[in-house]
Amino acid sequence: MMPAASVPIITIDGPSSSGKGTIARAVARALDWHLLDSGALYRLVALAGQGRGANPDDIDAHVMLARAMRVEFLTDSAGYERVLLEGQDVTGAVRSEQAGQGASRVAVWPALRDALVERQRAFAAPPGLVADGRDMGTVIFPAAELKVFLTASADERATRRHKQLISKGSAANLADLSREIAERDHRDTSRAVAPLKPASDAVMLDSTGLSIQQVVARVLALGRERGLWQVG
């Protein structure tokens, strides 16, 4: 089932640590639209598998978890996203490097991606949806009115992730993060199913050296240019 044509959709795709999640949340808050954090769904599958003691290479077990797991995306009083899995707050765990590596591994399985397609499309509801991920504009919402492919230099992405982890009190090595990001980029761009790439009609937006506010302003301006909402 495809989303209703009357629901405007903005997709924000890009590589790991490009800032697409931060930008998508900020744009969704500014517009009071729904948010789809597709990367979190794959991370949640990996986490659920770890929690159930599933073999990390057991595709069938992870597909069953993807179809059955109870997931909620909430926003706290400060405007930050909270992620619940089976009623438990897993916001911290889902953002860990371990969960990210697990997500990159399971995301290459065609059966798992198929199991999550309709679940993702169901997030499209009035007044609109901001969807971030790696194949939102190419596979999940190919008819989206605005598609953004957000990127940044590899060095800047590693530095951002390093600062993020340090701010949360987590140990992090910049060289290790740089290597992990490069490895994840290779997996995501070379996988046979839905490889990471910009949609043919996506707007390329390099956020290197830009503030969050500057990037958000650019996305909002693009939406106004397309008539997705009224100015002001």
C-alpha positions in Angstrom: 0.0 0.0 0.0 1.5 3.3 -1.1 0.9 6.5 1.0 -2.0 8.7 0.1 -1.2 11.1 -2.6 -2.6 14.0 -0.5 0.1 13.6 2.1 3.2 15.7 1.4 6.4 13.9 2.1 10.0 15.1 2.5 12.7 12.5 2.3 16.2 13.1 3.8 18.7 10.5 2.8 22.4 10.3 3.3 25.4 8.4 4.7 26.1 7.6 8.3 26.6 10.6 10.6 25.7 13.1 7.9 23.2 14.7 10.3 20.1 13.6 8.5 18.3 12.4 11.7 19.0 15.7 13.5 17.8 17.7 10.4 14.7 15.6 9.9 13.7 16.0 13.5 14.2 19.7 13.4 12.2 20.1 10.1 9.4 17.9 11.5 9.2 20.0 14.6 9.2 23.2 12.6 6.3 22.0 10.5 4.5 19.9 13.1 4.7 17.0 10.8 5.1 13.3 11.5 8.6 11.8 11.6 9.9 8.5 10.3 13.4 7.5 11.6 13.9 4.5 9.3 17.4 3.9 10.5 16.1 3.4 14.0 13.8 0.6 12.7 16.8 -1.4 11.5 18.7 -0.6 14.7 15.7 -1.8 16.7 15.6 -5.1 14.8 19.3 -5.6 15.6 18.7 -4.7 19.3 15.7 -7.0 19.5 17.7 -9.8 18.0 20.5 -9.2 20.6 17.9 -9.1 23.4 16.4 -12.4 22.3 19.7 -14.0 21.9 19.1 -14.6 18.2 22.0 -15.7 16.1 23.2 -12.5 14.4 23.1 -14.3 11.0 19.7 -15.8 11.5 17.7 -13.9 8.8 14.3 -15.6 9.6 14.5 -14.8 13.3 15.1 -11.1 12.5 12.4 -10.9 9.9 9.9 -12.3 12.5 11.1 -9.7 15.0 10.7 -6.9 12.4 7.1 -7.8 11.8 6.2 -8.4 15.5 8.2 -5.8 17.5 6.2 -3.0 19.1 7.9 0.3 18.3 7.0 3.9 19.3 8.6 7.2 18.4 7.8 9.9 20.9 8.9 13.4 21.5 9.8 14.6 25.0 9.1 18.0 26.6 12.4 19.3 25.3 11.6 18.3 21.7 14.0 15.3 21.6 13.0 12.0 20.1 12.4 9.0 22.5 12.4 5.5 21.1 10.4 2.7 22.8 10.8 -1.0 22.1 8.2 -3.2 23.7 7.4 -0.3 26.0 11.0 0.1 27.2 12.9 3.3 26.5 15.9 2.3 24.3 16.8 5.7 23.0 20.4 5.5 24.3 20.9 1.9 23.1 19.5 2.5 19.7 22.0 5.3 19.1 25.1 3.2 20.1 27.8 2.2 17.7 26.9 -1.4 18.3 23.4 -0.9 17.2 24.6 1.0 14.2 26.9 -1.8 13.1 24.0 -4.3 13.7 21.7 -2.2 11.5 24.2 -2.0 8.7 24.5 -5.8 8.8 20.8 -6.7 8.8 19.9 -4.0 6.3 21.5 -6.0 3.5 18.9 -8.8 3.8 16.2 -8.5 1.2 13.6 -10.4 3.3 14.1 -8.0 6.2 13.9 -4.9 4.0 10.7 -6.2 2.4 9.2 -6.8 5.9 9.8 -3.2 6.8 8.6 -1.5 3.6 4.9 -1.3 4.5 5.6 -0.5 8.1 7.6 2.6 6.9 5.0 3.7 4.4 2.3 3.6 7.1 4.0 6.6 8.8 2.7 8.9 6.0 -0.3 10.7 7.5 -1.7 14.2 7.4 -0.5 16.9 7.7 2.8 15.5 6.3 5.8 13.3 6.9 9.6 13.9 7.1 11.4 10.6 6.5 15.1 10.1 7.0 17.2 7.1 6.1 19.2 5.7 3.2 16.5 4.7 0.7 13.6 6.9 1.5 13.6 8.8 -1.8 14.6 5.9 -4.0 12.6 2.9 -2.6 10.1 3.8 0.2 8.7 7.1 -1.1 9.8 7.5 -4.7 7.0 10.0 -5.4 7.9 12.3 -2.5 7.5 16.0 -3.3 10.9 16.9 -1.9 14.0 14.7 -1.7 17.2 15.8 0.0 20.4 13.9 -0.1 22.4 15.2 2.8 26.1 14.6 3.1 29.3 15.9 4.6 33.0 15.1 4.3 34.1 11.9 5.9 36.4 13.7 8.4 33.5 16.0 9.5 31.2 13.1 9.9 33.7 11.2 12.1 34.3 14.4 14.2 30.6 15.0 14.7 30.1 11.4 15.9 33.1 11.7 18.2 31.8 14.8 19.8 28.3 13.3 20.1 29.6 10.2 21.9 32.0 12.2 24.2 29.1 14.5 25.2 27.1 11.4 26.3 30.0 10.2 28.4 30.9 7.3 26.0 34.5 6.4 25.3 35.3 7.1 21.6 38.4 7.0 19.5 38.3 9.3 16.4 40.5 7.0 14.3 38.3 4.0 15.1 35.2 6.0 14.2 36.6 7.2 10.9 37.4 3.6 10.0 33.9 2.4 11.1 32.2 5.1 9.1 34.3 4.3 6.0 33.4 0.6 6.4 29.7 1.4 6.8 29.8 3.7 3.7 31.2 0.8 1.7 28.6 -1.7 2.9 25.7 0.8 2.3 26.8 1.9 -1.1 27.8 -1.6 -2.4 24.9 -3.7 -1.2 22.9 -5.5 -3.8 19.5 -4.4 -2.4 18.6 -0.6 -2.2 22.2 0.7 -2.1 22.8 4.1 -0.7 22.6 6.6 -3.5 20.8 9.9 -4.2 17.5 9.7 -6.1 17.7 11.1 -9.6 15.6 14.1 -8.6 17.1 14.6 -5.1 18.6 18.0 -4.1 22.2 17.4 -3.0 23.0 19.3 0.2 26.6 19.3 1.6 26.4 20.2 5.3 30.2 20.5 5.8 30.8 23.7 7.7 27.1 24.5 8.1 25.2 24.8 11.3 22.1 22.8 12.0 20.0 26.0 11.7 21.5 26.8 8.3 20.7 23.3 6.9 17.2 23.3 8.4 16.6 26.8 6.8 17.7 25.5 3.5 15.3 22.5 3.6 12.4 24.7 4.7 13.2 27.1 1.8 13.2 24.2 -0.7 9.8 23.1 0.6 8.3 26.6 0.3 9.7 26.8 -3.3 7.7 23.6 -4.1 4.6 24.9 -2.5 4.4 22.3 0.3 3.4 24.9 2.8 2.7 28.6 2.9 5.4 31.1 3.5 5.5 32.0 7.2 
